[in-house]
Amino acid sequence: RARRPTTDIMSRRAWRIATHARAITTTSAARASTSASASVERSNALLSNIQGKVIKTVITAVDHRNGIAIADTGVRTVATYKLAELDGEVAIGDVVEARVKWMNNPMGELDLEVKGLRAERERESIWRELISARDSGSVVKGRLLNAVNGGYAVGIAGVIAFLPMRAYRGRKPPTTVEAALREAKETGKKPESPVIGDLLGFKILKMTASGDSYRNIVVSGPLGGGSADRRGEAKRRERDARSWSASASKATTTDAPESAP
C-alpha cells in the first residue's frame, strides 16, 4: 500500500484522486481480461484436437522488466510469451493468437508458438488465392526473374513459380532491359521479346505442397502485360476504329437521298 504524503491539503487530495484512478484502471483491466478469457475458453473448447492448430489466448499480465507476458489459454494452463516475439505492444486483456506446437512438452506444459505466425498467415492467404485462381482459370500477374534448368523462374506474390519451356508462349526468348534498349536503339523498334522484370500475365497449371517447407507452382505464359502485348492491343484498337469508321461511312452513304435525274 502506498504511503500517503503528509503535506498540505491539496497534496492529500491529489494523492486520493491518483489512488482512486489507479484502482479504477486496475479493476477495468481485470474485468476486460476476465471477459476475454471466458470468450477464448469457449472458442478453444470447440476445437477437438488443438495440436498444431491456432488458438486464442488472453494477456493477463505484462512484465516489461523481464520482457515476458503471461496469457490465459482457456485450456488448462497459462502461457508465457517473450515480448520480443509478439507483433507490437500488448496490454492486459489483449487477445493473442498462437499455434500449439505440443500439448505436452518434456516439462508437461502446453508449448505455444507466436513468432512468425502473422507472416505464415499471410503466406497461407496468398496460397489460397492462388488455388482459387488455378481452379477458376484466372490470369495472375507475375514477373520473369531468370532462366533455370528447363525453363524460367517467375515471381508471383512473393512465391517463386516455374515456367517450363514447353509452356512458354512468348514469340522470342526473354531478354534483359539492357539488351532491349540496345535492340531498340539499333533497329528503331521495340523488341518483341518479353523483358525480364516486366509485369506479365500467367496461368497456373499445377500446384503441389508438402508441409510448410515445399511448395511448387507450375505456370504457363506470358499472357499479357509485356511490350508485345501492348503493341498488339494498340493494333486491335486501331483495327476496331477503322472498322467502325468504315461502317459509319457506309451507313451515311446508304441513308443519303438519291439525286433527281
Buried (B, 14 or more C-beta within 10 A) or exposed (E): EEEEEEEEEEEEEEBEEEEEEEEEEEEEBEEBBBEBBEBBBEEBEEEEEBEEEBBBBBBBEBEEEEEBBBBBBBBEEBBEBEBEBBEEEBEBBBBBBBBBEEBEEEEEBBBBBBBEBEEBEEBEEBBEEBEEBBEEEEBBEBBBBEBEEEBBBBBBBEBBBBBBEEBBBBEEEBBEEEBBEEBEEEEEEBBBBBBBBBEBBBBBBEBEEEEEEEBEBBBBBBBBBBBBBEEEEEEEEEEEEEEEEEEEEEEEEEEEEEEEE
